[in-house]
Amino acid sequence: MDPLLAYTTEKVPEITDWIEQLVKIESPSSDPAAVNRAVEFVADRLAGEAEVVRHRANGFGDHLRLEFPLPGRRKQAQVLGIGHLDTVYPVGTLASMPFKRAQGRLWGPGVFDMKSGVTYFVFAARALRDLDIPVRRRFVVQLNSDEEIGSPSSRRYTEREAKKSVAALIAEPSAGPDGNVKTARKGGGGFRIGVRGIAAHAGLDFAAGASAIVELARQIERVAEWTDLAKGITINPGLIRGGTATNTVAEEAWAEVDVRVPRKSDARRLERKFASLKSFDRRTQVRVEGNLRRPPMERNRAILGIYRLARKLSRELGLELGEAQVGGGSDGNFTAALGLPTLDGIGAVGERPHSPGECIYVDRIADRVALIAKVIAAL
C-alpha cells in the first residue's frame, strides 16, 4: 500500500473524531460568536503544531492563517490551502439534524461543506510531517468565516495569500459521489432593481398613479430574457417586494436578482446591461445596485495542469480522479481569477450539501487525505 494511504487509513478514527467535534460546534455565517467557537477550536488544537495568525473581522467571524512546518529545506513560495469554518445552518440545527455515524457515512450540519475538508488539511500536513516526506513549498492554510455569504471580509486575505503562492487547493466538497474535483465554476453575484412610482387611490384616482409594481414586472421580464442556458448564463429574480395595500397604486417595489455566468466577458456584459436599465413608464424611476461579486473560475491551462497532476497522483492510490464544472461559487473563484493554478473540490467525498441529508463517505476519507498530501509534496 502507498505509505501515505497506509498512514491515513490508520488515522481514520482520529480524523472522524476531529470532524465530529467540529460539526458539533455550530457556526452559521451570520453569527460571528458561533463561528469564532469553531475558530478557537482549530487554533487551540493546532497551537504548537502550526503557526497560527488570527485576522479579526468586523461584523463577521475571525479568519485563520495556519502555516505548518514540514520536512524539506530551502522552501520556495507556498502552496495555499483554503477552507471555511462557517456553514449555512442556524444554531439549533443539531437538535433536528444530529451528528451521527451510520451506513458507512458521517452525517450532520456542515459535515460535507466543509468541516471535513478543514480536517483533511490538518491530517494531510501531519502525514507529511510524521512520514518525514520532504516538500519544496511552505504549506499555508487559510480558514475563512464568511464563505457561505460571498466572502465579503475574507476575500482580501485570500487574494493576498494567493499572490504569494504557486497553487491553491480548495477543500470544498467533491462534485458528485465519485469524488470528482471542480475545474470550472460559474461566477456569481446579485443585483437589486428598485422602482419608485407614484402612489394613488386605485379606485378614485387610478390614472394619477404610476405603479412601481407594474414597472418592476416589466423590468423582471426584461432581465429574465438575458438567461442563455446554452451559454450557461442564468438570471433568477428570487425576491420581490412592493406596494402597501391592494387599493393603492404602488409607490415602491424592488427585486433581488441572482446572476451566474461562466466567463469573465459575460460578467462584464451583464453588468453593463443592468446599469443601462431604463423605465418603460417614464413617470417611474428605476435604480439598480449590485455587481458580480465572484469572478468565474474558468477551465484554463493552469487549472488543467494541476488537475492532471492530481489525477496522476490519484492513480498511485488506485483511483481515477474525474473533473466537473459546476454552477456554485467558492473562494477558488478568487484564486483562479488571479491566474493561480487552483484545484477545487479536493475536500470530502459525499452528497447533499446544504440539506438534511448532508453526509460524507467514511471509506473515502483516507484516500482523500492522502491525495491532498501527495499534491502538496509534488508541487
KAPEUR-V397004 format. One record per helix or strand of 3 or more residues. SS is the DSSP state (~ for helix, > for strand). FROM is the first residue (numbers start at 1). TO is the last residue. If there is no record, write none. Layout:
<<SS | FROM | TO> <SS | FROM | TO>>
This chain:
<<~ | 3 | 10> <~ | 12 | 23> <~ | 32 | 45> <> | 50 | 55> <> | 63 | 68> <> | 78 | 84> <~ | 93 | 95> <> | 100 | 102> <> | 105 | 107> <~ | 111 | 130> <> | 138 | 144> <~ | 147 | 149> <~ | 155 | 162> <> | 165 | 170> <> | 180 | 185> <> | 187 | 196> <~ | 206 | 208> <~ | 212 | 224> <~ | 229 | 231> <> | 233 | 242> <> | 252 | 261> <~ | 264 | 275> <> | 285 | 294> <~ | 301 | 315> <> | 323 | 326> <~ | 332 | 337> <> | 342 | 344> <> | 359 | 361> <~ | 362 | 378>>
